[in-house]
Amino acid sequence: MMLVTGGTGFIGNHVVRRLCEEKFSVRVLARPGSRLACLESLPVEVVTGDLLDRPSLERAVEGCQAVFHVAADYRLWARDSRELYRNNVEGTEQMLAVASERGVSRFVYTSTVGTIGIPKNGSEGTEDSFPAPAALAGHYKRSKFMAEQAVLRYASRGYPVVVVNPTAPVGEGDWKPTPTGKIILDFLNRKIPAYLDTGLNWVDVRDVADGHLAAWVRGKPGERYILGGRNMSFKQLLDSLSKITGLPSPSFRMPYGLALCAGAVDSFVSRFSGKPPRVPWEGVRMARHKMYVSTAKAQRELGYQPGDVESALERAVKWFQNNAAVRTVQS
């Protein structure tokens, strides 16, 4: 039996689907009120619980040989930032404690590329580089960094934990949507009038799911593996979306200082309105430098072979356009 936390989320659901394709018995830990429609056609067992509710975790890990801890509070803005630390740090620590105490023999932790240090000389980040804690932009990155450090402490004591660091995943099934999926949705809605001179590594979410299974089979305990695809500037991404959709790509490059001011004002207003900002200040700060990384280690040690990103973008566009739950898309 395999336990997947966050199995109703974007990456987690694709991990569940890959495990089902490989004929594993799968159990999903889902919070009360979670969207279960994405699991309806899958032969999975659902356990209702919460990462901060220890008894529910004990029920979830019963009889499991492995845990894929994919669940995370992935927000670039929260009215109460303490929620991010409770869910991402305390929740991960509790999941680790229960899994290790109950004899789960393998633990794959889904971290983020945000915990990879990017060299100042412009070269690609690797698993060997860690960012200085003070340089981490925003509560999401800081909370994931703290959670990853807790995971690595368990590994140093001999618990078989493997860490995977996905980059920016794209593809079908991004219900929430995630911050990366929202970029595609905003492009479709013509809500991106300008672009920043920044860049990320973008990856097919199906490749990320494959990487999780490869990490379970071949990953070395205590090691980190970047699950990425292609390094692309933000302008290159928008141009690719333009080619796929026929919609125009913005031509105006917004100065970073102007974007930072807009993000600061928008986030300040959100403190009083309670509504997420359209331009999260922490998101702008994260975009200050291009976050280009290398997947060489995952390819070498896991046999990870990412495909092209364009096909994933095409699937994402089609999914957003055709999904009835997305009411604001203009096709």
C-alpha positions in Angstrom: 0.0 0.0 0.0 1.2 3.5 -1.0 0.1 6.6 0.9 -0.1 9.9 -1.0 -0.7 13.1 0.9 -2.0 15.9 -1.2 -3.5 13.4 -3.7 -6.3 15.8 -4.6 -3.7 18.5 -5.5 -2.1 19.2 -8.9 1.2 17.2 -8.5 -0.2 14.8 -6.0 -3.1 13.7 -8.2 -0.7 12.9 -11.0 1.5 10.9 -8.6 -1.7 8.9 -7.6 -2.5 8.3 -11.3 1.0 7.0 -12.0 0.9 4.7 -9.0 -2.4 3.3 -10.2 -1.1 2.8 -13.7 1.7 0.7 -12.2 -1.0 -1.4 -10.3 0.0 -0.3 -6.8 -2.6 -0.2 -4.1 -3.0 3.5 -3.2 -4.4 5.4 -0.3 -4.9 9.1 -0.3 -5.0 11.4 2.7 -7.5 14.1 2.0 -8.6 17.0 4.2 -12.3 17.4 5.0 -14.0 19.2 2.2 -11.3 18.4 -0.4 -12.3 18.1 -4.0 -12.6 14.3 -4.6 -13.8 14.4 -8.2 -10.3 14.0 -9.5 -10.2 10.6 -7.7 -13.6 9.2 -8.7 -12.3 7.1 -11.6 -9.3 5.7 -9.7 -9.1 2.6 -7.6 -7.9 4.4 -4.5 -8.8 4.4 -0.8 -9.5 7.8 0.7 -8.7 8.5 4.4 -10.1 11.8 5.7 -7.6 13.6 7.9 -5.2 16.5 8.4 -1.4 16.7 8.7 -1.9 18.4 12.1 -4.3 15.6 13.3 -2.0 12.8 14.5 -4.7 10.1 14.9 -5.7 10.6 11.3 -2.1 10.2 10.2 -1.8 7.0 12.2 -4.9 5.6 10.4 -3.5 6.7 7.0 -0.1 5.0 7.3 -1.4 1.7 8.7 -0.1 -1.1 6.5 1.8 1.3 4.1 5.2 0.5 2.7 5.8 4.0 1.4 4.7 7.6 1.9 4.7 10.2 -0.9 4.3 13.4 1.1 3.2 15.8 -1.6 0.8 17.9 0.4 1.8 21.5 0.8 0.3 24.9 1.4 1.3 26.5 -1.9 0.4 30.1 -1.7 2.5 33.2 -2.4 0.2 35.3 -0.2 -1.7 34.4 3.0 -3.5 36.8 5.3 -2.1 34.8 8.2 1.4 33.6 7.3 1.5 31.3 10.3 -0.8 28.9 8.4 2.0 28.2 5.9 4.4 27.2 8.7 1.8 25.1 10.5 0.9 23.2 7.3 4.3 23.0 5.6 6.6 22.7 8.6 4.6 21.3 11.5 2.6 19.1 9.2 5.7 17.6 7.6 7.3 17.0 11.0 4.2 15.2 12.2 4.0 13.1 9.1 7.6 12.1 9.4 7.2 11.2 13.1 4.2 9.0 12.5 5.7 7.3 9.4 9.0 6.5 11.1 7.3 5.3 14.3 4.9 3.0 12.4 7.7 1.4 10.3 7.0 2.9 6.9 10.1 1.7 4.9 10.4 4.6 2.4 9.4 8.3 2.4 9.5 10.6 -0.6 9.2 14.2 0.3 8.0 16.8 -2.3 10.0 20.0 -1.7 10.4 22.8 -4.2 13.0 24.3 -6.5 12.7 27.3 -4.2 15.0 25.6 -1.7 17.8 25.3 -4.4 20.4 28.0 -4.2 21.0 29.9 -7.4 24.7 30.9 -8.0 25.3 34.6 -8.4 27.5 34.0 -11.4 24.5 33.1 -13.5 25.2 29.4 -13.7 22.4 26.8 -13.1 21.5 25.8 -9.6 22.1 22.2 -8.5 21.2 20.0 -5.5 24.5 20.9 -3.9 23.6 24.5 -3.5 21.5 25.8 -0.6 20.2 29.3 -0.3 21.0 31.5 2.7 17.9 31.5 4.9 17.9 35.3 4.9 17.8 35.3 1.1 14.6 33.3 0.9 11.9 35.5 -0.5 8.5 35.0 1.2 6.9 32.8 3.7 6.2 29.9 1.3 9.8 29.5 0.4 10.9 29.8 4.0 8.4 27.3 5.3 9.4 24.8 2.6 13.0 25.3 3.4 12.4 24.7 7.1 10.3 21.6 6.2 13.1 20.2 4.0 15.7 20.7 6.7 13.5 18.7 9.1 13.3 15.9 6.5 17.1 15.9 6.0 17.6 15.7 9.8 15.5 12.5 9.8 17.7 11.2 6.9 20.8 12.0 8.9 19.5 9.7 11.7 19.1 6.9 9.2 15.4 7.2 8.1 15.1 6.4 4.4 13.9 9.8 3.2 14.4 11.0 -0.4 13.7 14.6 -1.4 12.5 15.7 -4.8 12.5 19.4 -5.9 10.0 20.0 -8.7 10.3 23.2 -10.7 7.3 25.0 -12.2 4.8 22.2 -13.2 2.3 22.7 -16.0 -0.3 20.4 -17.5 -3.9 19.3 -17.1 -5.8 19.1 -13.8 -4.6 22.3 -12.1 -8.0 22.8 -10.4 -7.0 25.4 -7.8 -5.1 26.7 -9.9 -1.5 26.8 -8.5 0.5 30.1 -8.9 2.1 28.6 -12.0 -1.2 27.5 -13.5 -2.6 30.9 -12.8 0.0 32.4 -15.1 -1.5 30.4 -18.0 -5.1 31.2 -16.9 -4.2 34.9 -16.7 -2.7 34.8 -20.2 -5.8 33.2 -21.5 -7.9 36.0 -19.9 -5.6 38.7 -21.3 -4.6 39.8 -17.8 -0.8 39.9 -18.5 -0.2 43.3 -20.2 3.5 43.3 -19.6 6.3 40.9 -18.6 9.3 40.9 -16.2 12.8 40.0 -17.2 12.8 36.9 -15.2 12.8 33.1 -15.8 12.0 29.7 -14.4 12.5 26.1 -15.2 9.2 24.7 -16.5 8.3 21.1 -16.5 5.5 18.7 -17.6 3.6 17.7 -14.4 3.5 14.1 -15.8 7.3 14.1 -15.8 7.3 15.3 -12.2 5.0 12.3 -11.3 7.4 9.9 -13.1 10.3 11.5 -11.1 8.5 10.7 -7.8 8.3 7.0 -8.7 11.9 7.0 -9.8 12.9 8.6 -6.5 11.1 5.9 -4.6 12.8 3.1 -6.6 16.3 4.5 -7.1 16.7 7.6 -5.0 19.4 7.7 -2.3 18.3 8.4 1.2 19.2 11.9 2.3 19.7 13.2 -1.3 17.8 15.9 -3.2 16.7 15.6 -6.8 15.6 18.4 -9.0 12.7 17.4 -11.2 12.7 20.0 -13.9 12.3 20.4 -17.7 13.4 23.5 -19.6 14.8 26.8 -18.5 12.7 29.6 -20.0 12.5 33.3 -19.6 9.1 34.6 -18.8 8.9 36.2 -22.2 9.8 32.9 -23.9 6.9 31.2 -21.9 4.5 33.9 -23.0 5.6 33.6 -26.6 5.0 29.8 -26.4 1.5 30.4 -25.1 0.9 32.9 -27.9 1.9 30.4 -30.5 -0.4 27.8 -29.0 -3.4 30.0 -28.6 -3.0 32.7 -31.2 -3.4 35.4 -28.5 -0.8 38.2 -28.6 2.2 38.0 -26.3 2.9 41.3 -24.3 5.7 43.4 -25.8 6.2 45.8 -22.9 8.9 44.8 -20.4 7.9 46.2 -17.0 10.8 47.6 -14.9 11.4 45.5 -11.8 11.1 48.5 -9.5 7.7 49.4 -10.8 6.5 45.8 -10.4 7.8 45.7 -6.8 5.9 48.9 -6.0 2.7 47.5 -7.5 3.1 44.3 -5.6 3.7 46.1 -2.3 0.6 48.3 -2.8 -1.5 45.4 -3.9 -0.4 43.2 -1.0 -1.0 46.0 1.5 -4.6 46.5 0.3 -5.1 42.7 0.6 -4.3 42.8 4.3 -7.6 44.8 4.8 -9.7 43.3 2.0 -8.8 39.7 2.8 -8.7 39.0 -0.9 -5.5 37.6 -2.5 -3.5 40.3 -4.4 -3.3 40.1 -8.2 0.4 40.9 -7.9 1.7 39.3 -4.7 4.7 41.2 -3.4 6.5 38.0 -2.5 6.0 36.7 -6.0 7.6 39.8 -7.5 10.5 39.4 -5.1 10.9 35.8 -6.1 11.1 37.0 -9.7 14.1 39.3 -9.1 16.5 36.7 -10.5 16.2 34.0 -13.1 15.9 30.6 -11.3 17.5 28.3 -13.8 18.5 24.9 -12.6 20.1 21.6 -13.8 18.4 18.2 -13.8 21.7 16.3 -14.5 21.7 14.6 -11.1 18.1 13.3 -11.4 18.9 12.1 -15.0 22.1 10.4 -13.9 20.9 8.7 -10.7 17.1 8.3 -11.2 17.0 7.8 -15.0 14.8 10.8 -15.1 14.0 11.9 -18.7 11.8 15.0 -19.0 10.0 15.6 -22.3 9.2 18.9 -24.0 7.3 21.6 -22.1 5.3 22.8 -25.1 3.1 19.7 -25.2 2.4 20.2 -21.5 1.5 23.8 -22.1 -0.9 22.7 -24.9 -2.6 20.3 -22.6 -2.9 23.0 -19.9 -4.4 25.5 -22.3 -6.9 23.0 -23.6 -7.8 21.9 -20.1 -8.4 25.4 -18.8 -10.4 26.3 -21.9 -12.6 23.1 -21.7 -13.1 22.8 -18.0 -16.5 23.9 -16.9 -15.2 24.9 -13.4 -13.1 27.6 -15.0 -15.7 30.2 -15.8 -13.5 33.2 -16.7 -11.5 31.8 -19.6 -11.9 33.6 -22.9 -11.1 31.2 -25.7 
